[in-house]
Amino acid sequence: MSMIGRYLRLSAGELERAEREPEWALGFVEELDEADGGERAGAWARLHETGKAWQALDFLLRRHGFPVDLVHGEEELPGAEDWGYGPPSRIAPDRVRLASEALAALDPGRLTEGVAAVDLAEAKVYPQGLWADEDALHLVTAEYRALADFLRAVATRRHGVLVWIE
């Protein structure tokens, strides 16, 4: 089983409810996973995944001094259980907007500039076996673009996100 980064888009009211009732948020994710009928497609997506590229994205964004922790979130959801590899964290709507603006300013080609796959292997970035192939950096760039698109749509709606590794 692989570890993947996941994001749930929530309105400000839904974020408040998730803080009061973290079990509601987990149930909401489970409902979306079960339905999955187009919920993840396009700008209306509620769930987004960065697949196995989550830790590489974290490594590369930190190198660029990214202002928001997109991979681990910024505030652990109070009272939440473990959703895979720890409890989810939230990113508030204003911080999502800041992240979206910062992603728009960082060209995907610059994300991996000066970094080789071997650098990720040496830093023990998950999944280590992936970094034997230099073309694996294209996977990270593709996930970066998809995450930027998702967060732009989230910011446009003035929503926030829950983030977790599953």
N, C-alpha and C positions, 0 to 999 in steps of 0.2 A: 504494500500500500504506500502511496506517495503522500508527501506533505504538500498541501497546496494553500495558497493565500486566497482568502475569500472576503468579500465586501457585501454589505447589505445597505441599500439606500433607504433612509427613513426621513420622514418629515420631522420638523421640530417637535410637533406634538407626539409623534411616534417615538422619537428619541427620549422624550420625557417619560413616556409610558415604559419604555425599555429600562430606564433607570429605576423606576418604581417596581416594575414587574419583569425582571430579566427572563423569567420562565416564559412570559408571553413572547418575547423576542425570539427565543429559541424555537418555540412552537411556530412562529411566523416563518422562520427559515425552513423548518421541516415541511410546512404547507407548500411553500414555494418550490422546494425540491421535489415534492410529490407531484405538484401540478406541472411544473416545467414546460407547459405548453406555450412556448413563445415568450414567457416571462423574462428570459435572459436575452432576448433579441432586441437590438436597436436601442434607441435613446430612452425607451420606457423601461429598460431593464431594472429590476430590483436587486438582483444578485449579479455579482461579477467575480470572476476567478482569474488569478494570475498564474495558475498552474504551479509547476515546479520552479518557476523563475522568481518566486517571492524573495528569497534571500539574496539572489544576484541583484535584483532591483534595489533592495535595501543597501547592499554594498556600494553600488554605483551611485545611488542618490546621495548617500552620506559623503562620498568623495566630492560631490558638487555642493556640499553644504546646504542640502535641501531644507527648507524652513519647517516642514511638517513631516512627522513620522508616518508615512503612508503604509508601511508594512506592519507595524505593531500598534498603530493608533496612538492616541495621546492621553487618554484617560481610561483606565480599566472600568468596565461596567460594574458598578457596585452590586455585590451580592450574586453575581453571575457564576454559574458552575463552569467547569472545564468544557469547552466546545470542541475539543480535539487535542490541542497542545497548549492549553491554558484558556482562561476566559477571554471573551471579546473585549476590545477597547473601542472607544468612540472617537470620532473626529467631528467636532461641532460644525454647523453650516458655515460660519465665518472662516474657519480653518480650512474647510473644503474649498471655499472660494480662493483663499490664498494659495492652496496647493494647485488648484486648477490653473491659476495665473502663472505660477512658477513652472508648471509642466509645459504650458504654452511657450514660455520663454526659453526652455531648454530643448533645443533641437534633438530629435532621437539619435542622429548621427554623432552628436557631441557626447551623448550619454556614455558610450563605450570608447570614446577617444582616448588613446594612450593606454588602453587596457587590452590584454590578450587573455584568451581562455585560460592559459596557464596561471595567470595572476589569480583568477578565481579559484583554481585548484589549489594553489599554494595558500590561499586564505581560508581553505576548507569550507568554501561556500557550497551549500546544499543545492542539488545533488552532486556530489564530488565526481562521480563517473561521467557526468555530462560534459565536463570541461576538458575532456581528452580531445575533443573536436573543436577546432577554431570556429566552425560555422555555428556552434551553439550560441554565440553572441547574437546571432540574428533572432533566435528565439526570444532573448531578453528584450531586444529592440521592438519586436512585434508585440510582446506583452506590455511594454512601456506605452506604445501607441494606443493600445486597447484600453489601458488604465486611464490614460489622459482623456480619451473620448468619453469614457464612463464618468469620470469625475467632472468633466465639463458639463455633462448633462445633469449631474447631481447639483453642481453649483448653480446652474441656470434655474433650477427649481427651488434654490435656497434650502436644500435638504442637507442632512449630515449622513454619516455612514458608521456602521459597526464594522470592525476589522478583526479577523482571527485567522489562525493557522489551523488547518484541519488535516 
